[in-house]
Amino acid sequence: MALFKKRTVGKPGEWFYCLEHKKVEEGPECPAKDRFGPYTSRQEAQHAMETAQERNLEWETDPKWHDRPDPDENAGG
């Protein structure tokens, strides 16, 4: 028997999306390294991967975050 119980952080009413099990959980159930959240509703957590994909696309197309020069700009010589 362990002396200390391993606790996950979170409260009932907070929703998470588990990346390991690909499911929505309330509480949370899985370790923080394996989840997105917290979300305020089950529906929000169900769309976690879509939200992440949208945010990644926004980041990839945001000109403020691109610090690499465009190869075509240097080709003219």
Biopython code that builds the backbone (N, CA, C, O; Angstrom):
import numpy as np
from Bio.PDB.StructureBuilder import StructureBuilder

atoms = [
    (1, "MET", "N", (0.843, -1.187, 0.000)),
    (1, "MET", "CA", (0.000, 0.000, 0.000)),
    (1, "MET", "C", (0.883, 1.243, 0.000)),
    (1, "MET", "O", (1.809, 1.357, 0.802)),
    (2, "ALA", "N", (0.593, 2.154, -0.889)),
    (2, "ALA", "CA", (1.384, 3.376, -1.011)),
    (2, "ALA", "C", (1.063, 4.336, 0.127)),
    (2, "ALA", "O", (-0.075, 4.424, 0.589)),
    (3, "LEU", "N", (2.087, 5.048, 0.563)),
    (3, "LEU", "CA", (1.884, 6.034, 1.621)),
    (3, "LEU", "C", (1.154, 7.265, 1.115)),
    (3, "LEU", "O", (0.348, 7.864, 1.827)),
    (4, "PHE", "N", (1.449, 7.634, -0.124)),
    (4, "PHE", "CA", (0.842, 8.828, -0.697)),
    (4, "PHE", "C", (0.063, 8.450, -1.942)),
    (4, "PHE", "O", (0.553, 7.725, -2.807)),
    (5, "LYS", "N", (-1.131, 8.941, -2.013)),
    (5, "LYS", "CA", (-1.962, 8.673, -3.181)),
    (5, "LYS", "C", (-1.577, 9.656, -4.283)),
    (5, "LYS", "O", (-1.497, 10.863, -4.050)),
    (6, "LYS", "N", (-1.343, 9.140, -5.465)),
    (6, "LYS", "CA", (-1.019, 9.978, -6.609)),
    (6, "LYS", "C", (-2.294, 10.668, -7.078)),
    (6, "LYS", "O", (-3.260, 10.001, -7.450)),
    (7, "ARG", "N", (-2.302, 11.995, -7.064)),
    (7, "ARG", "CA", (-3.509, 12.735, -7.414)),
    (7, "ARG", "C", (-3.357, 13.395, -8.768)),
    (7, "ARG", "O", (-2.271, 13.838, -9.140)),
    (8, "THR", "N", (-4.440, 13.455, -9.489)),
    (8, "THR", "CA", (-4.482, 14.253, -10.699)),
    (8, "THR", "C", (-5.170, 15.557, -10.331)),
    (8, "THR", "O", (-6.031, 15.579, -9.451)),
    (9, "VAL", "N", (-4.803, 16.621, -10.985)),
    (9, "VAL", "CA", (-5.359, 17.923, -10.674)),
    (9, "VAL", "C", (-6.620, 18.129, -11.488)),
    (9, "VAL", "O", (-6.655, 17.800, -12.674)),
    (10, "GLY", "N", (-7.634, 18.657, -10.878)),
    (10, "GLY", "CA", (-8.879, 18.936, -11.569)),
    (10, "GLY", "C", (-10.056, 18.761, -10.643)),
    (10, "GLY", "O", (-9.938, 18.198, -9.555)),
    (11, "LYS", "N", (-11.193, 19.254, -11.092)),
    (11, "LYS", "CA", (-12.394, 19.200, -10.276)),
    (11, "LYS", "C", (-13.545, 18.659, -11.102)),
    (11, "LYS", "O", (-13.532, 18.763, -12.329)),
    (12, "PRO", "N", (-14.535, 18.084, -10.446)),
    (12, "PRO", "CA", (-15.736, 17.707, -11.181)),
    (12, "PRO", "C", (-16.345, 18.944, -11.843)),
    (12, "PRO", "O", (-16.358, 20.025, -11.253)),
    (13, "GLY", "N", (-16.833, 18.786, -13.033)),
    (13, "GLY", "CA", (-17.359, 19.923, -13.785)),
    (13, "GLY", "C", (-16.351, 20.468, -14.777)),
    (13, "GLY", "O", (-16.707, 21.243, -15.664)),
    (14, "GLU", "N", (-15.082, 20.065, -14.634)),
    (14, "GLU", "CA", (-14.063, 20.407, -15.622)),
    (14, "GLU", "C", (-13.932, 19.205, -16.554)),
    (14, "GLU", "O", (-13.883, 18.059, -16.108)),
    (15, "TRP", "N", (-13.879, 19.481, -17.827)),
    (15, "TRP", "CA", (-13.818, 18.411, -18.827)),
    (15, "TRP", "C", (-12.466, 18.427, -19.518)),
    (15, "TRP", "O", (-11.879, 19.487, -19.738)),
    (16, "PHE", "N", (-11.975, 17.238, -19.860)),
    (16, "PHE", "CA", (-10.681, 17.073, -20.502)),
    (16, "PHE", "C", (-10.811, 16.115, -21.673)),
    (16, "PHE", "O", (-11.736, 15.305, -21.733)),
    (17, "TYR", "N", (-9.863, 16.219, -22.607)),
    (17, "TYR", "CA", (-9.783, 15.254, -23.695)),
    (17, "TYR", "C", (-8.484, 14.485, -23.509)),
    (17, "TYR", "O", (-7.406, 15.078, -23.512)),
    (18, "CYS", "N", (-8.579, 13.164, -23.345)),
    (18, "CYS", "CA", (-7.407, 12.321, -23.148)),
    (18, "CYS", "C", (-6.822, 11.941, -24.509)),
    (18, "CYS", "O", (-7.491, 11.326, -25.339)),
    (19, "LEU", "N", (-5.569, 12.316, -24.717)),
    (19, "LEU", "CA", (-4.877, 12.019, -25.974)),
    (19, "LEU", "C", (-4.493, 10.539, -26.065)),
    (19, "LEU", "O", (-4.395, 9.984, -27.159)),
    (20, "GLU", "N", (-4.281, 9.915, -24.929)),
    (20, "GLU", "CA", (-3.898, 8.500, -24.882)),
    (20, "GLU", "C", (-5.073, 7.597, -25.253)),
    (20, "GLU", "O", (-4.934, 6.686, -26.069)),
    (21, "HIS", "N", (-6.227, 7.859, -24.650)),
    (21, "HIS", "CA", (-7.390, 6.995, -24.850)),
    (21, "HIS", "C", (-8.386, 7.547, -25.865)),
    (21, "HIS", "O", (-9.358, 6.882, -26.225)),
    (22, "LYS", "N", (-8.130, 8.780, -26.324)),
    (22, "LYS", "CA", (-8.987, 9.445, -27.313)),
    (22, "LYS", "C", (-10.441, 9.488, -26.844)),
    (22, "LYS", "O", (-11.365, 9.088, -27.553)),
    (23, "LYS", "N", (-10.605, 9.995, -25.613)),
    (23, "LYS", "CA", (-11.947, 10.096, -25.051)),
    (23, "LYS", "C", (-12.058, 11.314, -24.146)),
    (23, "LYS", "O", (-11.059, 11.849, -23.665)),
    (24, "VAL", "N", (-13.283, 11.732, -23.928)),
    (24, "VAL", "CA", (-13.582, 12.848, -23.040)),
    (24, "VAL", "C", (-13.726, 12.301, -21.628)),
    (24, "VAL", "O", (-14.314, 11.241, -21.413)),
    (25, "GLU", "N", (-13.179, 13.043, -20.670)),
    (25, "GLU", "CA", (-13.298, 12.624, -19.276)),
    (25, "GLU", "C", (-13.604, 13.818, -18.386)),
    (25, "GLU", "O", (-13.201, 14.945, -18.673)),
    (26, "GLU", "N", (-14.304, 13.559, -17.327)),
    (26, "GLU", "CA", (-14.602, 14.603, -16.354)),
    (26, "GLU", "C", (-13.742, 14.338, -15.135)),
    (26, "GLU", "O", (-13.663, 13.211, -14.647)),
    (27, "GLY", "N", (-13.095, 15.394, -14.647)),
    (27, "GLY", "CA", (-12.412, 15.146, -13.397)),
    (27, "GLY", "C", (-11.034, 15.670, -13.185)),
    (27, "GLY", "O", (-10.903, 16.569, -12.354)),
    (28, "PRO", "N", (-10.025, 15.245, -13.802)),
    (28, "PRO", "CA", (-9.708, 14.331, -14.894)),
    (28, "PRO", "C", (-9.389, 12.925, -14.406)),
    (28, "PRO", "O", (-9.318, 12.683, -13.201)),
    (29, "GLU", "N", (-9.199, 12.008, -15.328)),
    (29, "GLU", "CA", (-8.835, 10.638, -14.983)),
    (29, "GLU", "C", (-7.373, 10.336, -15.305)),
    (29, "GLU", "O", (-6.715, 9.597, -14.572)),
    (30, "CYS", "N", (-6.867, 10.901, -16.390)),
    (30, "CYS", "CA", (-5.510, 10.599, -16.863)),
    (30, "CYS", "C", (-4.523, 11.700, -16.480)),
    (30, "CYS", "O", (-4.933, 12.814, -16.152)),
    (31, "PRO", "N", (-3.220, 11.395, -16.519)),
    (31, "PRO", "CA", (-2.194, 12.386, -16.173)),
    (31, "PRO", "C", (-2.223, 13.601, -17.108)),
    (31, "PRO", "O", (-2.666, 13.501, -18.253)),
    (32, "ALA", "N", (-1.755, 14.729, -16.617)),
    (32, "ALA", "CA", (-1.769, 15.985, -17.370)),
    (32, "ALA", "C", (-1.018, 15.870, -18.692)),
    (32, "ALA", "O", (-1.402, 16.498, -19.679)),
    (33, "LYS", "N", (0.038, 15.082, -18.720)),
    (33, "LYS", "CA", (0.830, 14.963, -19.957)),
    (33, "LYS", "C", (0.039, 14.314, -21.095)),
    (33, "LYS", "O", (0.432, 14.411, -22.257)),
    (34, "ASP", "N", (-1.064, 13.659, -20.766)),
    (34, "ASP", "CA", (-1.851, 12.936, -21.763)),
    (34, "ASP", "C", (-3.189, 13.590, -22.073)),
    (34, "ASP", "O", (-4.066, 12.939, -22.642)),
    (35, "ARG", "N", (-3.374, 14.864, -21.714)),
    (35, "ARG", "CA", (-4.700, 15.437, -21.920)),
    (35, "ARG", "C", (-4.667, 16.909, -22.299)),
    (35, "ARG", "O", (-3.707, 17.624, -22.015)),
    (36, "PHE", "N", (-5.738, 17.338, -22.946)),
    (36, "PHE", "CA", (-6.016, 18.746, -23.225)),
    (36, "PHE", "C", (-7.108, 19.173, -22.264)),
    (36, "PHE", "O", (-7.987, 18.379, -21.930)),
    (37, "GLY", "N", (-7.062, 20.417, -21.816)),
    (37, "GLY", "CA", (-8.123, 20.934, -20.965)),
    (37, "GLY", "C", (-7.551, 21.733, -19.822)),
    (37, "GLY", "O", (-6.334, 21.896, -19.741)),
    (38, "PRO", "N", (-8.364, 22.223, -18.959)),
    (38, "PRO", "CA", (-9.779, 21.902, -18.806)),
    (38, "PRO", "C", (-10.671, 22.713, -19.738)),
    (38, "PRO", "O", (-10.327, 23.818, -20.157)),
    (39, "TYR", "N", (-11.815, 22.136, -20.045)),
    (39, "TYR", "CA", (-12.858, 22.785, -20.824)),
    (39, "TYR", "C", (-14.075, 22.958, -19.923)),
    (39, "TYR", "O", (-14.237, 22.235, -18.940)),
    (40, "THR", "N", (-14.919, 23.909, -20.260)),
    (40, "THR", "CA", (-16.087, 24.188, -19.419)),
    (40, "THR", "C", (-17.262, 23.269, -19.708)),
    (40, "THR", "O", (-18.203, 23.204, -18.917)),
    (41, "SER", "N", (-17.222, 22.554, -20.838)),
    (41, "SER", "CA", (-18.336, 21.663, -21.166)),
    (41, "SER", "C", (-17.815, 20.398, -21.851)),
    (41, "SER", "O", (-16.707, 20.367, -22.387)),
    (42, "ARG", "N", (-18.636, 19.376, -21.814)),
    (42, "ARG", "CA", (-18.313, 18.113, -22.479)),
    (42, "ARG", "C", (-18.166, 18.328, -23.992)),
    (42, "ARG", "O", (-17.271, 17.766, -24.623)),
    (43, "GLN", "N", (-19.061, 19.152, -24.564)),
    (43, "GLN", "CA", (-19.032, 19.400, -26.011)),
    (43, "GLN", "C", (-17.720, 20.078, -26.425)),
    (43, "GLN", "O", (-17.147, 19.753, -27.465)),
    (44, "GLU", "N", (-17.258, 21.016, -25.606)),
    (44, "GLU", "CA", (-15.997, 21.695, -25.902)),
    (44, "GLU", "C", (-14.837, 20.692, -25.904)),
    (44, "GLU", "O", (-13.974, 20.735, -26.781)),
    (45, "ALA", "N", (-14.824, 19.800, -24.927)),
    (45, "ALA", "CA", (-13.776, 18.782, -24.838)),
    (45, "ALA", "C", (-13.849, 17.809, -26.014)),
    (45, "ALA", "O", (-12.814, 17.337, -26.486)),
    (46, "GLN", "N", (-15.059, 17.502, -26.493)),
    (46, "GLN", "CA", (-15.214, 16.587, -27.623)),
    (46, "GLN", "C", (-14.583, 17.151, -28.884)),
    (46, "GLN", "O", (-14.183, 16.395, -29.768)),
    (47, "HIS", "N", (-14.491, 18.468, -28.977)),
    (47, "HIS", "CA", (-13.935, 19.124, -30.159)),
    (47, "HIS", "C", (-12.500, 19.594, -29.938)),
    (47, "HIS", "O", (-12.007, 20.446, -30.677)),
    (48, "ALA", "N", (-11.831, 19.047, -28.929)),
    (48, "ALA", "CA", (-10.478, 19.484, -28.572)),
    (48, "ALA", "C", (-9.493, 19.332, -29.729)),
    (48, "ALA", "O", (-8.687, 20.230, -29.974)),
    (49, "MET", "N", (-9.546, 18.223, -30.429)),
    (49, "MET", "CA", (-8.595, 18.003, -31.523)),
    (49, "MET", "C", (-8.865, 18.957, -32.685)),
    (49, "MET", "O", (-7.926, 19.431, -33.324)),
    (50, "GLU", "N", (-10.134, 19.245, -32.965)),
    (50, "GLU", "CA", (-10.470, 20.199, -34.024)),
    (50, "GLU", "C", (-10.008, 21.602, -33.642)),
    (50, "GLU", "O", (-9.482, 22.341, -34.475)),
    (51, "THR", "N", (-10.207, 21.958, -32.380)),
    (51, "THR", "CA", (-9.761, 23.272, -31.897)),
    (51, "THR", "C", (-8.250, 23.390, -32.015)),
    (51, "THR", "O", (-7.741, 24.424, -32.447)),
    (52, "ALA", "N", (-7.527, 22.339, -31.633)),
    (52, "ALA", "CA", (-6.065, 22.347, -31.739)),
    (52, "ALA", "C", (-5.621, 22.475, -33.196)),
    (52, "ALA", "O", (-4.677, 23.204, -33.501)),
    (53, "GLN", "N", (-6.301, 21.770, -34.083)),
    (53, "GLN", "CA", (-5.958, 21.838, -35.507)),
    (53, "GLN", "C", (-6.184, 23.254, -36.052)),
    (53, "GLN", "O", (-5.363, 23.764, -36.814)),
    (54, "GLU", "N", (-7.292, 23.886, -35.662)),
    (54, "GLU", "CA", (-7.570, 25.257, -36.097)),
    (54, "GLU", "C", (-6.515, 26.222, -35.575)),
    (54, "GLU", "O", (-6.057, 27.100, -36.306)),
    (55, "ARG", "N", (-6.129, 26.062, -34.314)),
    (55, "ARG", "CA", (-5.113, 26.953, -33.731)),
    (55, "ARG", "C", (-3.761, 26.736, -34.379)),
    (55, "ARG", "O", (-3.021, 27.697, -34.591)),
    (56, "ASN", "N", (-3.421, 25.497, -34.699)),
    (56, "ASN", "CA", (-2.160, 25.223, -35.389)),
    (56, "ASN", "C", (-2.141, 25.882, -36.763)),
    (56, "ASN", "O", (-1.126, 26.450, -37.166)),
    (57, "LEU", "N", (-3.240, 25.808, -37.471)),
    (57, "LEU", "CA", (-3.327, 26.433, -38.789)),
    (57, "LEU", "C", (-3.184, 27.949, -38.683)),
    (57, "LEU", "O", (-2.486, 28.568, -39.486)),
    (58, "GLU", "N", (-3.841, 28.541, -37.696)),
    (58, "GLU", "CA", (-3.712, 29.990, -37.477)),
    (58, "GLU", "C", (-2.259, 30.357, -37.202)),
    (58, "GLU", "O", (-1.756, 31.346, -37.735)),
    (59, "TRP", "N", (-1.585, 29.565, -36.374)),
    (59, "TRP", "CA", (-0.194, 29.841, -36.044)),
    (59, "TRP", "C", (0.696, 29.694, -37.274)),
    (59, "TRP", "O", (1.572, 30.525, -37.515)),
    (60, "GLU", "N", (0.472, 28.642, -38.046)),
    (60, "GLU", "CA", (1.300, 28.394, -39.229)),
    (60, "GLU", "C", (1.142, 29.471, -40.283)),
    (60, "GLU", "O", (2.075, 29.728, -41.044)),
    (61, "THR", "N", (-0.016, 30.105, -40.344)),
    (61, "THR", "CA", (-0.258, 31.114, -41.370)),
    (61, "THR", "C", (-0.138, 32.538, -40.833)),
    (61, "THR", "O", (-0.415, 33.487, -41.566)),
    (62, "ASP", "N", (0.264, 32.714, -39.578)),
    (62, "ASP", "CA", (0.417, 34.039, -38.990)),
    (62, "ASP", "C", (1.782, 34.603, -39.370)),
    (62, "ASP", "O", (2.803, 34.056, -38.953)),
    (63, "PRO", "N", (1.830, 35.681, -40.150)),
    (63, "PRO", "CA", (3.124, 36.212, -40.603)),
    (63, "PRO", "C", (4.004, 36.720, -39.461)),
    (63, "PRO", "O", (5.222, 36.795, -39.621)),
    (64, "LYS", "N", (3.421, 37.068, -38.321)),
    (64, "LYS", "CA", (4.214, 37.550, -37.198)),
    (64, "LYS", "C", (5.093, 36.455, -36.600)),
    (64, "LYS", "O", (6.085, 36.761, -35.937)),
    (65, "TRP", "N", (4.753, 35.195, -36.817)),
    (65, "TRP", "CA", (5.484, 34.105, -36.189)),
    (65, "TRP", "C", (6.495, 33.447, -37.111)),
    (65, "TRP", "O", (7.196, 32.527, -36.693)),
    (66, "HIS", "N", (6.584, 33.888, -38.330)),
    (66, "HIS", "CA", (7.533, 33.277, -39.260)),
    (66, "HIS", "C", (8.831, 34.076, -39.245)),
    (66, "HIS", "O", (8.889, 35.198, -39.748)),
    (67, "ASP", "N", (9.866, 33.487, -38.663)),
    (67, "ASP", "CA", (11.147, 34.181, -38.590)),
    (67, "ASP", "C", (12.136, 33.683, -39.640)),
    (67, "ASP", "O", (13.236, 34.222, -39.759)),
    (68, "ARG", "N", (11.758, 32.670, -40.393)),
    (68, "ARG", "CA", (12.614, 32.193, -41.474)),
    (68, "ARG", "C", (12.335, 33.010, -42.739)),
    (68, "ARG", "O", (11.174, 33.230, -43.084)),
    (69, "PRO", "N", (13.375, 33.458, -43.424)),
    (69, "PRO", "CA", (13.136, 34.213, -44.657)),
    (69, "PRO", "C", (12.543, 33.333, -45.744)),
    (69, "PRO", "O", (12.802, 32.131, -45.804)),
    (70, "ASP", "N", (11.749, 33.949, -46.593)),
    (70, "ASP", "CA", (11.144, 33.256, -47.728)),
    (70, "ASP", "C", (12.246, 32.935, -48.741)),
    (70, "ASP", "O", (12.944, 33.854, -49.168)),
    (71, "PRO", "N", (12.435, 31.680, -49.145)),
    (71, "PRO", "CA", (13.506, 31.332, -50.089)),
    (71, "PRO", "C", (13.404, 32.076, -51.416)),
    (71, "PRO", "O", (14.426, 32.336, -52.050)),
    (72, "ASP", "N", (12.189, 32.426, -51.850)),
    (72, "ASP", "CA", (12.023, 33.129, -53.110)),
    (72, "ASP", "C", (12.550, 34.557, -53.048)),
    (72, "ASP", "O", (12.957, 35.112, -54.069)),
    (73, "GLU", "N", (12.545, 35.153, -51.869)),
    (73, "GLU", "CA", (13.041, 36.542, -51.719)),
    (73, "GLU", "C", (14.532, 36.619, -51.953)),
    (73, "GLU", "O", (15.014, 37.629, -52.466)),
    (74, "ASN", "N", (15.291, 35.580, -51.594)),
    (74, "ASN", "CA", (16.746, 35.603, -51.732)),
    (74, "ASN", "C", (17.222, 35.060, -53.074)),
    (74, "ASN", "O", (18.409, 35.161, -53.387)),
    (75, "ALA", "N", (16.335, 34.492, -53.866)),
    (75, "ALA", "CA", (16.718, 33.858, -55.129)),
    (75, "ALA", "C", (17.091, 34.870, -56.195)),
    (75, "ALA", "O", (17.847, 34.544, -57.110)),
    (76, "GLY", "N", (16.579, 36.092, -56.102)),
    (76, "GLY", "CA", (16.819, 37.091, -57.133)),
    (76, "GLY", "C", (18.240, 37.596, -57.188)),
    (76, "GLY", "O", (18.680, 38.061, -58.240)),
    (77, "GLY", "N", (18.972, 37.522, -56.096)),
    (77, "GLY", "CA", (20.375, 37.848, -56.035)),
    (77, "GLY", "C", (20.721, 39.226, -56.128)),
    (77, "GLY", "O", (21.902, 39.570, -56.082)),
]
sb = StructureBuilder()
sb.init_structure("model")
sb.init_model(0)
sb.init_chain("A")
sb.init_seg("    ")
for serial, (resi, resn, name, xyz) in enumerate(atoms, 1):
    if name == "N":
        sb.init_residue(resn, " ", resi, " ")
    sb.init_atom(name, np.array(xyz, "f"), 0.0, 1.0, " ", f" {name:<3s}", serial, name[0])
structure = sb.get_structure()
